[in-house]
């Protein structure tokens, strides 16, 4: 999925392993949500909102 909205940046290719807290073994099928913004604080899909102000 391309979340860049046509803005410049460096591709992010995370490799994440979710481990159980008790035994430290990988949890198969775990889902992870990753939120990120650009260098100015804008999130993809929300470029109309200023990062330091709540939308009205």
PDBQT receptor file of N, H, CA, C and O in Angstrom, charges set to zero:
ATOM      1  N   UNK A   1       0.850  -1.175   0.000  1.00  0.00    +0.000 N 
ATOM      2  CA  UNK A   1       0.000   0.000   0.000  1.00  0.00    +0.000 C 
ATOM      3  C   UNK A   1       0.895   1.238   0.000  1.00  0.00    +0.000 C 
ATOM      4  O   UNK A   1       1.836   1.333   0.789  1.00  0.00    +0.000 OA
ATOM      5  N   UNK A   2       0.595   2.183  -0.890  1.00  0.00    +0.000 N 
ATOM      6  H   UNK A   2      -0.169   2.106  -1.530  1.00  0.00    +0.000 HD
ATOM      7  CA  UNK A   2       1.350   3.431  -0.960  1.00  0.00    +0.000 C 
ATOM      8  C   UNK A   2       0.634   4.481  -0.121  1.00  0.00    +0.000 C 
ATOM      9  O   UNK A   2      -0.475   4.892  -0.461  1.00  0.00    +0.000 OA
ATOM     10  N   UNK A   3       1.242   4.910   0.949  1.00  0.00    +0.000 N 
ATOM     11  H   UNK A   3       2.143   4.577   1.225  1.00  0.00    +0.000 HD
ATOM     12  CA  UNK A   3       0.641   5.925   1.825  1.00  0.00    +0.000 C 
ATOM     13  C   UNK A   3       1.342   7.269   1.706  1.00  0.00    +0.000 C 
ATOM     14  O   UNK A   3       1.144   8.148   2.544  1.00  0.00    +0.000 OA
ATOM     15  N   UNK A   4       2.167   7.438   0.664  1.00  0.00    +0.000 N 
ATOM     16  H   UNK A   4       2.328   6.723  -0.017  1.00  0.00    +0.000 HD
ATOM     17  CA  UNK A   4       2.963   8.659   0.533  1.00  0.00    +0.000 C 
ATOM     18  C   UNK A   4       2.151   9.854   0.059  1.00  0.00    +0.000 C 
ATOM     19  O   UNK A   4       2.573  10.992   0.262  1.00  0.00    +0.000 OA
ATOM     20  N   UNK A   5       1.007   9.633  -0.563  1.00  0.00    +0.000 N 
ATOM     21  H   UNK A   5       0.664   8.708  -0.728  1.00  0.00    +0.000 HD
ATOM     22  CA  UNK A   5       0.197  10.740  -1.093  1.00  0.00    +0.000 C 
ATOM     23  C   UNK A   5       1.010  11.643  -2.017  1.00  0.00    +0.000 C 
ATOM     24  O   UNK A   5       0.775  12.850  -2.073  1.00  0.00    +0.000 OA
ATOM     25  N   UNK A   6       1.966  11.059  -2.743  1.00  0.00    +0.000 N 
ATOM     26  H   UNK A   6       2.157  10.079  -2.697  1.00  0.00    +0.000 HD
ATOM     27  CA  UNK A   6       2.760  11.824  -3.684  1.00  0.00    +0.000 C 
ATOM     28  C   UNK A   6       3.839  12.690  -3.055  1.00  0.00    +0.000 C 
ATOM     29  O   UNK A   6       4.473  13.485  -3.748  1.00  0.00    +0.000 OA
ATOM     30  N   UNK A   7       4.055  12.549  -1.760  1.00  0.00    +0.000 N 
ATOM     31  H   UNK A   7       3.540  11.903  -1.197  1.00  0.00    +0.000 HD
ATOM     32  CA  UNK A   7       5.044  13.371  -1.068  1.00  0.00    +0.000 C 
ATOM     33  C   UNK A   7       6.399  12.653  -1.067  1.00  0.00    +0.000 C 
ATOM     34  O   UNK A   7       6.450  11.424  -1.127  1.00  0.00    +0.000 OA
ATOM     35  N   UNK A   8       7.507  13.425  -0.997  1.00  0.00    +0.000 N 
ATOM     36  H   UNK A   8       7.466  14.423  -0.947  1.00  0.00    +0.000 HD
ATOM     37  CA  UNK A   8       8.836  12.798  -0.999  1.00  0.00    +0.000 C 
ATOM     38  C   UNK A   8       9.107  12.082   0.322  1.00  0.00    +0.000 C 
ATOM     39  O   UNK A   8       8.491  12.373   1.347  1.00  0.00    +0.000 OA
ATOM     40  N   UNK A   9      10.026  11.160   0.269  1.00  0.00    +0.000 N 
ATOM     41  H   UNK A   9      10.526  10.924  -0.564  1.00  0.00    +0.000 HD
ATOM     42  CA  UNK A   9      10.412  10.463   1.490  1.00  0.00    +0.000 C 
ATOM     43  C   UNK A   9      11.249   9.244   1.182  1.00  0.00    +0.000 C 
ATOM     44  O   UNK A   9      11.626   9.004   0.035  1.00  0.00    +0.000 OA
ATOM     45  N   UNK A  10      11.531   8.487   2.202  1.00  0.00    +0.000 N 
ATOM     46  H   UNK A  10      11.224   8.682   3.133  1.00  0.00    +0.000 HD
ATOM     47  CA  UNK A  10      12.326   7.272   2.092  1.00  0.00    +0.000 C 
ATOM     48  C   UNK A  10      11.402   6.094   2.360  1.00  0.00    +0.000 C 
ATOM     49  O   UNK A  10      10.677   6.100   3.355  1.00  0.00    +0.000 OA
ATOM     50  N   UNK A  11      11.412   5.073   1.485  1.00  0.00    +0.000 N 
ATOM     51  H   UNK A  11      12.001   5.069   0.677  1.00  0.00    +0.000 HD
ATOM     52  CA  UNK A  11      10.549   3.906   1.713  1.00  0.00    +0.000 C 
ATOM     53  C   UNK A  11      10.854   3.234   3.058  1.00  0.00    +0.000 C 
ATOM     54  O   UNK A  11      12.013   3.105   3.454  1.00  0.00    +0.000 OA
ATOM     55  N   UNK A  12       9.817   2.821   3.731  1.00  0.00    +0.000 N 
ATOM     56  H   UNK A  12       8.876   2.926   3.409  1.00  0.00    +0.000 HD
ATOM     57  CA  UNK A  12       9.934   2.132   5.017  1.00  0.00    +0.000 C 
ATOM     58  C   UNK A  12       9.568   0.672   4.805  1.00  0.00    +0.000 C 
ATOM     59  O   UNK A  12       8.488   0.365   4.300  1.00  0.00    +0.000 OA
ATOM     60  N   UNK A  13      10.457  -0.216   5.186  1.00  0.00    +0.000 N 
ATOM     61  H   UNK A  13      11.335   0.034   5.596  1.00  0.00    +0.000 HD
ATOM     62  CA  UNK A  13      10.210  -1.646   5.060  1.00  0.00    +0.000 C 
ATOM     63  C   UNK A  13      10.444  -2.315   6.415  1.00  0.00    +0.000 C 
ATOM     64  O   UNK A  13      11.467  -2.968   6.624  1.00  0.00    +0.000 OA
ATOM     65  N   UNK A  14       9.483  -2.146   7.337  1.00  0.00    +0.000 N 
ATOM     66  H   UNK A  14       8.652  -1.616   7.167  1.00  0.00    +0.000 HD
ATOM     67  CA  UNK A  14       9.686  -2.701   8.688  1.00  0.00    +0.000 C 
ATOM     68  C   UNK A  14       9.606  -4.222   8.704  1.00  0.00    +0.000 C 
ATOM     69  O   UNK A  14       8.878  -4.830   7.918  1.00  0.00    +0.000 OA
ATOM     70  N   UNK A  15      10.351  -4.812   9.593  1.00  0.00    +0.000 N 
ATOM     71  H   UNK A  15      10.941  -4.318  10.232  1.00  0.00    +0.000 HD
ATOM     72  CA  UNK A  15      10.275  -6.250   9.864  1.00  0.00    +0.000 C 
ATOM     73  C   UNK A  15       9.980  -6.363  11.355  1.00  0.00    +0.000 C 
ATOM     74  O   UNK A  15      10.818  -6.024  12.191  1.00  0.00    +0.000 OA
ATOM     75  N   UNK A  16       8.797  -6.834  11.674  1.00  0.00    +0.000 N 
ATOM     76  H   UNK A  16       8.116  -7.109  10.995  1.00  0.00    +0.000 HD
ATOM     77  CA  UNK A  16       8.332  -6.849  13.057  1.00  0.00    +0.000 C 
ATOM     78  C   UNK A  16       8.013  -8.273  13.474  1.00  0.00    +0.000 C 
ATOM     79  O   UNK A  16       7.361  -9.013  12.737  1.00  0.00    +0.000 OA
ATOM     80  N   UNK A  17       8.469  -8.650  14.644  1.00  0.00    +0.000 N 
ATOM     81  H   UNK A  17       8.999  -8.049  15.242  1.00  0.00    +0.000 HD
ATOM     82  CA  UNK A  17       8.121  -9.934  15.235  1.00  0.00    +0.000 C 
ATOM     83  C   UNK A  17       7.445  -9.658  16.570  1.00  0.00    +0.000 C 
ATOM     84  O   UNK A  17       8.017  -8.993  17.434  1.00  0.00    +0.000 OA
ATOM     85  N   UNK A  18       6.230 -10.169  16.741  1.00  0.00    +0.000 N 
ATOM     86  H   UNK A  18       5.765 -10.710  16.039  1.00  0.00    +0.000 HD
ATOM     87  CA  UNK A  18       5.513 -10.006  18.003  1.00  0.00    +0.000 C 
ATOM     88  C   UNK A  18       5.795 -11.242  18.852  1.00  0.00    +0.000 C 
ATOM     89  O   UNK A  18       5.561 -12.374  18.428  1.00  0.00    +0.000 OA
ATOM     90  N   UNK A  19       6.304 -10.998  20.063  1.00  0.00    +0.000 N 
ATOM     91  H   UNK A  19       6.494 -10.079  20.407  1.00  0.00    +0.000 HD
ATOM     92  CA  UNK A  19       6.650 -12.088  20.971  1.00  0.00    +0.000 C 
ATOM     93  C   UNK A  19       5.697 -12.127  22.151  1.00  0.00    +0.000 C 
ATOM     94  O   UNK A  19       5.206 -11.090  22.597  1.00  0.00    +0.000 OA
ATOM     95  N   UNK A  20       5.435 -13.332  22.657  1.00  0.00    +0.000 N 
ATOM     96  H   UNK A  20       5.834 -14.174  22.295  1.00  0.00    +0.000 HD
ATOM     97  CA  UNK A  20       4.622 -13.449  23.864  1.00  0.00    +0.000 C 
ATOM     98  C   UNK A  20       5.422 -12.918  25.049  1.00  0.00    +0.000 C 
ATOM     99  O   UNK A  20       6.636 -13.113  25.122  1.00  0.00    +0.000 OA
ATOM    100  N   UNK A  21       4.745 -12.252  25.968  1.00  0.00    +0.000 N 
ATOM    101  H   UNK A  21       3.760 -12.094  25.908  1.00  0.00    +0.000 HD
ATOM    102  CA  UNK A  21       5.423 -11.664  27.124  1.00  0.00    +0.000 C 
ATOM    103  C   UNK A  21       5.942 -12.736  28.073  1.00  0.00    +0.000 C 
ATOM    104  O   UNK A  21       6.985 -12.559  28.702  1.00  0.00    +0.000 OA
ATOM    105  N   UNK A  22       5.225 -13.837  28.178  1.00  0.00    +0.000 N 
ATOM    106  H   UNK A  22       4.378 -13.981  27.667  1.00  0.00    +0.000 HD
ATOM    107  CA  UNK A  22       5.596 -14.861  29.144  1.00  0.00    +0.000 C 
ATOM    108  C   UNK A  22       6.768 -15.724  28.720  1.00  0.00    +0.000 C 
ATOM    109  O   UNK A  22       7.669 -15.991  29.515  1.00  0.00    +0.000 OA
ATOM    110  N   UNK A  23       6.758 -16.167  27.455  1.00  0.00    +0.000 N 
ATOM    111  H   UNK A  23       6.026 -15.950  26.810  1.00  0.00    +0.000 HD
ATOM    112  CA  UNK A  23       7.779 -17.119  27.028  1.00  0.00    +0.000 C 
ATOM    113  C   UNK A  23       8.708 -16.582  25.950  1.00  0.00    +0.000 C 
ATOM    114  O   UNK A  23       9.705 -17.221  25.612  1.00  0.00    +0.000 OA
ATOM    115  N   UNK A  24       8.385 -15.408  25.408  1.00  0.00    +0.000 N 
ATOM    116  H   UNK A  24       7.576 -14.889  25.682  1.00  0.00    +0.000 HD
ATOM    117  CA  UNK A  24       9.262 -14.813  24.411  1.00  0.00    +0.000 C 
ATOM    118  C   UNK A  24       9.283 -15.536  23.079  1.00  0.00    +0.000 C 
ATOM    119  O   UNK A  24      10.254 -15.437  22.329  1.00  0.00    +0.000 OA
ATOM    120  N   UNK A  25       8.217 -16.263  22.783  1.00  0.00    +0.000 N 
ATOM    121  H   UNK A  25       7.428 -16.343  23.392  1.00  0.00    +0.000 HD
ATOM    122  CA  UNK A  25       8.145 -16.966  21.499  1.00  0.00    +0.000 C 
ATOM    123  C   UNK A  25       7.264 -16.172  20.537  1.00  0.00    +0.000 C 
ATOM    124  O   UNK A  25       6.344 -15.479  20.970  1.00  0.00    +0.000 OA
ATOM    125  N   UNK A  26       7.538 -16.267  19.239  1.00  0.00    +0.000 N 
ATOM    126  H   UNK A  26       8.286 -16.830  18.887  1.00  0.00    +0.000 HD
ATOM    127  CA  UNK A  26       6.747 -15.524  18.260  1.00  0.00    +0.000 C 
ATOM    128  C   UNK A  26       5.269 -15.906  18.301  1.00  0.00    +0.000 C 
ATOM    129  O   UNK A  26       4.921 -17.073  18.484  1.00  0.00    +0.000 OA
ATOM    130  N   UNK A  27       4.407 -14.905  18.127  1.00  0.00    +0.000 N 
ATOM    131  H   UNK A  27       4.690 -13.957  17.978  1.00  0.00    +0.000 HD
ATOM    132  CA  UNK A  27       2.965 -15.127  18.054  1.00  0.00    +0.000 C 
ATOM    133  C   UNK A  27       2.581 -15.113  16.580  1.00  0.00    +0.000 C 
ATOM    134  O   UNK A  27       2.586 -14.060  15.944  1.00  0.00    +0.000 OA
ATOM    135  N   UNK A  28       2.254 -16.264  16.046  1.00  0.00    +0.000 N 
ATOM    136  H   UNK A  28       2.250 -17.120  16.563  1.00  0.00    +0.000 HD
ATOM    137  CA  UNK A  28       1.888 -16.389  14.646  1.00  0.00    +0.000 C 
ATOM    138  C   UNK A  28       0.570 -15.664  14.363  1.00  0.00    +0.000 C 
ATOM    139  O   UNK A  28      -0.369 -15.760  15.153  1.00  0.00    +0.000 OA
ATOM    140  N   UNK A  29       0.492 -14.939  13.242  1.00  0.00    +0.000 N 
ATOM    141  H   UNK A  29       1.255 -14.861  12.600  1.00  0.00    +0.000 HD
ATOM    142  CA  UNK A  29      -0.745 -14.282  12.834  1.00  0.00    +0.000 C 
ATOM    143  C   UNK A  29      -1.063 -13.001  13.583  1.00  0.00    +0.000 C 
ATOM    144  O   UNK A  29      -2.152 -12.452  13.412  1.00  0.00    +0.000 OA
ATOM    145  N   UNK A  30      -0.147 -12.503  14.412  1.00  0.00    +0.000 N 
ATOM    146  H   UNK A  30       0.737 -12.949  14.551  1.00  0.00    +0.000 HD
ATOM    147  CA  UNK A  30      -0.394 -11.251  15.135  1.00  0.00    +0.000 C 
ATOM    148  C   UNK A  30      -0.510 -10.108  14.133  1.00  0.00    +0.000 C 
ATOM    149  O   UNK A  30       0.192 -10.092  13.122  1.00  0.00    +0.000 OA
ATOM    150  N   UNK A  31      -1.389  -9.159  14.409  1.00  0.00    +0.000 N 
ATOM    151  H   UNK A  31      -1.960  -9.172  15.231  1.00  0.00    +0.000 HD
ATOM    152  CA  UNK A  31      -1.542  -7.985  13.553  1.00  0.00    +0.000 C 
ATOM    153  C   UNK A  31      -0.958  -6.767  14.250  1.00  0.00    +0.000 C 
ATOM    154  O   UNK A  31      -1.141  -6.583  15.454  1.00  0.00    +0.000 OA
ATOM    155  N   UNK A  32      -0.259  -5.941  13.493  1.00  0.00    +0.000 N 
ATOM    156  H   UNK A  32      -0.110  -6.091  12.515  1.00  0.00    +0.000 HD
ATOM    157  CA  UNK A  32       0.391  -4.748  14.028  1.00  0.00    +0.000 C 
ATOM    158  C   UNK A  32      -0.032  -3.555  13.187  1.00  0.00    +0.000 C 
ATOM    159  O   UNK A  32       0.101  -3.587  11.964  1.00  0.00    +0.000 OA
ATOM    160  N   UNK A  33      -0.538  -2.505  13.817  1.00  0.00    +0.000 N 
ATOM    161  H   UNK A  33      -0.646  -2.479  14.811  1.00  0.00    +0.000 HD
ATOM    162  CA  UNK A  33      -0.855  -1.251  13.138  1.00  0.00    +0.000 C 
ATOM    163  C   UNK A  33       0.321  -0.308  13.325  1.00  0.00    +0.000 C 
ATOM    164  O   UNK A  33       0.812  -0.134  14.441  1.00  0.00    +0.000 OA
ATOM    165  N   UNK A  34       0.777   0.302  12.234  1.00  0.00    +0.000 N 
ATOM    166  H   UNK A  34       0.379   0.161  11.327  1.00  0.00    +0.000 HD
ATOM    167  CA  UNK A  34       1.894   1.237  12.286  1.00  0.00    +0.000 C 
ATOM    168  C   UNK A  34       1.399   2.587  11.789  1.00  0.00    +0.000 C 
ATOM    169  O   UNK A  34       0.880   2.693  10.678  1.00  0.00    +0.000 OA
ATOM    170  N   UNK A  35       1.559   3.612  12.608  1.00  0.00    +0.000 N 
ATOM    171  H   UNK A  35       1.981   3.526  13.511  1.00  0.00    +0.000 HD
ATOM    172  CA  UNK A  35       1.202   4.981  12.228  1.00  0.00    +0.000 C 
ATOM    173  C   UNK A  35       2.483   5.763  12.049  1.00  0.00    +0.000 C 
ATOM    174  O   UNK A  35       3.414   5.640  12.845  1.00  0.00    +0.000 OA
ATOM    175  N   UNK A  36       2.528   6.559  11.013  1.00  0.00    +0.000 N 
ATOM    176  H   UNK A  36       1.772   6.659  10.367  1.00  0.00    +0.000 HD
ATOM    177  CA  UNK A  36       3.708   7.384  10.788  1.00  0.00    +0.000 C 
ATOM    178  C   UNK A  36       3.293   8.684  10.126  1.00  0.00    +0.000 C 
ATOM    179  O   UNK A  36       2.215   8.778   9.539  1.00  0.00    +0.000 OA
ATOM    180  N   UNK A  37       4.143   9.673  10.223  1.00  0.00    +0.000 N 
ATOM    181  H   UNK A  37       5.019   9.597  10.700  1.00  0.00    +0.000 HD
ATOM    182  CA  UNK A  37       3.884  10.969   9.586  1.00  0.00    +0.000 C 
ATOM    183  C   UNK A  37       5.137  11.394   8.844  1.00  0.00    +0.000 C 
ATOM    184  O   UNK A  37       6.196  10.781   8.977  1.00  0.00    +0.000 OA
ATOM    185  N   UNK A  38       4.999  12.462   8.053  1.00  0.00    +0.000 N 
ATOM    186  H   UNK A  38       4.139  12.960   7.944  1.00  0.00    +0.000 HD
ATOM    187  CA  UNK A  38       6.170  12.982   7.355  1.00  0.00    +0.000 C 
ATOM    188  C   UNK A  38       6.981  13.869   8.302  1.00  0.00    +0.000 C 
ATOM    189  O   UNK A  38       6.644  14.008   9.478  1.00  0.00    +0.000 OA
ATOM    190  N   UNK A  39       8.040  14.457   7.783  1.00  0.00    +0.000 N 
ATOM    191  H   UNK A  39       8.314  14.344   6.828  1.00  0.00    +0.000 HD
ATOM    192  CA  UNK A  39       8.934  15.269   8.612  1.00  0.00    +0.000 C 
ATOM    193  C   UNK A  39       8.247  16.501   9.192  1.00  0.00    +0.000 C 
ATOM    194  O   UNK A  39       8.725  17.070  10.174  1.00  0.00    +0.000 OA
ATOM    195  N   UNK A  40       7.128  16.920   8.594  1.00  0.00    +0.000 N 
ATOM    196  H   UNK A  40       6.740  16.458   7.797  1.00  0.00    +0.000 HD
ATOM    197  CA  UNK A  40       6.406  18.091   9.090  1.00  0.00    +0.000 C 
ATOM    198  C   UNK A  40       5.254  17.721  10.019  1.00  0.00    +0.000 C 
ATOM    199  O   UNK A  40       4.570  18.604  10.536  1.00  0.00    +0.000 OA
ATOM    200  N   UNK A  41       5.034  16.427  10.237  1.00  0.00    +0.000 N 
ATOM    201  H   UNK A  41       5.590  15.710   9.817  1.00  0.00    +0.000 HD
ATOM    202  CA  UNK A  41       3.979  15.992  11.144  1.00  0.00    +0.000 C 
ATOM    203  C   UNK A  41       2.658  15.663  10.476  1.00  0.00    +0.000 C 
ATOM    204  O   UNK A  41       1.663  15.438  11.165  1.00  0.00    +0.000 OA
ATOM    205  N   UNK A  42       2.623  15.630   9.140  1.00  0.00    +0.000 N 
ATOM    206  H   UNK A  42       3.431  15.813   8.580  1.00  0.00    +0.000 HD
ATOM    207  CA  UNK A  42       1.392  15.315   8.427  1.00  0.00    +0.000 C 
ATOM    208  C   UNK A  42       1.267  13.809   8.201  1.00  0.00    +0.000 C 
ATOM    209  O   UNK A  42       2.227  13.151   7.801  1.00  0.00    +0.000 OA
ATOM    210  N   UNK A  43       0.070  13.271   8.461  1.00  0.00    +0.000 N 
ATOM    211  H   UNK A  43      -0.710  13.805   8.786  1.00  0.00    +0.000 HD
ATOM    212  CA  UNK A  43      -0.221  11.868   8.213  1.00  0.00    +0.000 C 
ATOM    213  C   UNK A  43      -0.852  11.718   6.844  1.00  0.00    +0.000 C 
ATOM    214  O   UNK A  43      -1.594  12.600   6.411  1.00  0.00    +0.000 OA
ATOM    215  N   UNK A  44      -0.574  10.610   6.143  1.00  0.00    +0.000 N 
ATOM    216  H   UNK A  44       0.028   9.894   6.494  1.00  0.00    +0.000 HD
ATOM    217  CA  UNK A  44      -1.173  10.387   4.832  1.00  0.00    +0.000 C 
ATOM    218  C   UNK A  44      -2.689  10.365   4.973  1.00  0.00    +0.000 C 
ATOM    219  O   UNK A  44      -3.227   9.821   5.938  1.00  0.00    +0.000 OA
ATOM    220  N   UNK A  45      -3.364  10.957   4.009  1.00  0.00    +0.000 N 
ATOM    221  H   UNK A  45      -2.928  11.398   3.225  1.00  0.00    +0.000 HD
ATOM    222  CA  UNK A  45      -4.813  11.022   4.049  1.00  0.00    +0.000 C 
ATOM    223  C   UNK A  45      -5.346  12.187   4.847  1.00  0.00    +0.000 C 
ATOM    224  O   UNK A  45      -6.554  12.424   4.854  1.00  0.00    +0.000 OA
ATOM    225  N   UNK A  46      -4.474  12.928   5.525  1.00  0.00    +0.000 N 
ATOM    226  H   UNK A  46      -3.493  12.736   5.520  1.00  0.00    +0.000 HD
ATOM    227  CA  UNK A  46      -4.904  14.041   6.376  1.00  0.00    +0.000 C 
ATOM    228  C   UNK A  46      -4.067  15.288   6.109  1.00  0.00    +0.000 C 
ATOM    229  O   UNK A  46      -3.757  16.041   7.032  1.00  0.00    +0.000 OA
ATOM    230  N   UNK A  47      -3.704  15.503   4.859  1.00  0.00    +0.000 N 
ATOM    231  H   UNK A  47      -3.955  14.891   4.109  1.00  0.00    +0.000 HD
ATOM    232  CA  UNK A  47      -2.828  16.624   4.533  1.00  0.00    +0.000 C 
ATOM    233  C   UNK A  47      -3.513  17.971   4.690  1.00  0.00    +0.000 C 
ATOM    234  O   UNK A  47      -2.836  18.997   4.761  1.00  0.00    +0.000 OA
ATOM    235  N   UNK A  48      -4.846  17.991   4.746  1.00  0.00    +0.000 N 
ATOM    236  H   UNK A  48      -5.395  17.158   4.688  1.00  0.00    +0.000 HD
ATOM    237  CA  UNK A  48      -5.564  19.261   4.872  1.00  0.00    +0.000 C 
ATOM    238  C   UNK A  48      -5.515  19.797   6.306  1.00  0.00    +0.000 C 
ATOM    239  O   UNK A  48      -5.822  20.969   6.521  1.00  0.00    +0.000 OA
ATOM    240  N   UNK A  49      -5.144  18.986   7.278  1.00  0.00    +0.000 N 
ATOM    241  H   UNK A  49      -4.895  18.033   7.103  1.00  0.00    +0.000 HD
ATOM    242  CA  UNK A  49      -5.108  19.387   8.680  1.00  0.00    +0.000 C 
ATOM    243  C   UNK A  49      -3.697  19.755   9.097  1.00  0.00    +0.000 C 
ATOM    244  O   UNK A  49      -2.736  19.075   8.737  1.00  0.00    +0.000 OA
ATOM    245  N   UNK A  50      -3.576  20.829   9.853  1.00  0.00    +0.000 N 
ATOM    246  H   UNK A  50      -4.357  21.382  10.145  1.00  0.00    +0.000 HD
ATOM    247  CA  UNK A  50      -2.270  21.209  10.381  1.00  0.00    +0.000 C 
ATOM    248  C   UNK A  50      -1.928  20.284  11.544  1.00  0.00    +0.000 C 
ATOM    249  O   UNK A  50      -2.787  20.027  12.388  1.00  0.00    +0.000 OA
ATOM    250  N   UNK A  51      -0.692  19.776  11.612  1.00  0.00    +0.000 N 
ATOM    251  H   UNK A  51       0.005  19.985  10.926  1.00  0.00    +0.000 HD
ATOM    252  CA  UNK A  51      -0.328  18.812  12.640  1.00  0.00    +0.000 C 
ATOM    253  C   UNK A  51      -0.517  19.305  14.071  1.00  0.00    +0.000 C 
ATOM    254  O   UNK A  51      -0.827  18.514  14.963  1.00  0.00    +0.000 OA
ATOM    255  N   UNK A  52      -0.332  20.602  14.297  1.00  0.00    +0.000 N 
ATOM    256  H   UNK A  52      -0.080  21.244  13.572  1.00  0.00    +0.000 HD
ATOM    257  CA  UNK A  52      -0.404  21.138  15.661  1.00  0.00    +0.000 C 
ATOM    258  C   UNK A  52      -1.784  21.644  16.042  1.00  0.00    +0.000 C 
ATOM    259  O   UNK A  52      -1.942  22.226  17.115  1.00  0.00    +0.000 OA
ATOM    260  N   UNK A  53      -2.803  21.440  15.187  1.00  0.00    +0.000 N 
ATOM    261  H   UNK A  53      -2.675  20.967  14.315  1.00  0.00    +0.000 HD
ATOM    262  CA  UNK A  53      -4.155  21.908  15.473  1.00  0.00    +0.000 C 
ATOM    263  C   UNK A  53      -5.147  20.780  15.237  1.00  0.00    +0.000 C 
ATOM    264  O   UNK A  53      -5.034  20.029  14.268  1.00  0.00    +0.000 OA
ATOM    265  N   UNK A  54      -6.106  20.672  16.123  1.00  0.00    +0.000 N 
ATOM    266  H   UNK A  54      -6.198  21.282  16.910  1.00  0.00    +0.000 HD
ATOM    267  CA  UNK A  54      -7.168  19.678  15.953  1.00  0.00    +0.000 C 
ATOM    268  C   UNK A  54      -8.129  20.143  14.860  1.00  0.00    +0.000 C 
ATOM    269  O   UNK A  54      -8.450  21.329  14.793  1.00  0.00    +0.000 OA
ATOM    270  N   UNK A  55      -8.599  19.222  13.992  1.00  0.00    +0.000 N 
ATOM    271  H   UNK A  55      -8.338  18.258  14.046  1.00  0.00    +0.000 HD
ATOM    272  CA  UNK A  55      -9.582  19.635  12.986  1.00  0.00    +0.000 C 
ATOM    273  C   UNK A  55     -10.884  20.053  13.638  1.00  0.00    +0.000 C 
ATOM    274  O   UNK A  55     -11.272  19.498  14.666  1.00  0.00    +0.000 OA
ATOM    275  N   UNK A  56     -11.566  21.033  13.048  1.00  0.00    +0.000 N 
ATOM    276  H   UNK A  56     -11.251  21.485  12.213  1.00  0.00    +0.000 HD
ATOM    277  CA  UNK A  56     -12.832  21.504  13.596  1.00  0.00    +0.000 C 
ATOM    278  C   UNK A  56     -13.985  20.738  13.013  1.00  0.00    +0.000 C 
ATOM    279  O   UNK A  56     -15.137  20.998  13.359  1.00  0.00    +0.000 OA
TER     280      UNK A  56
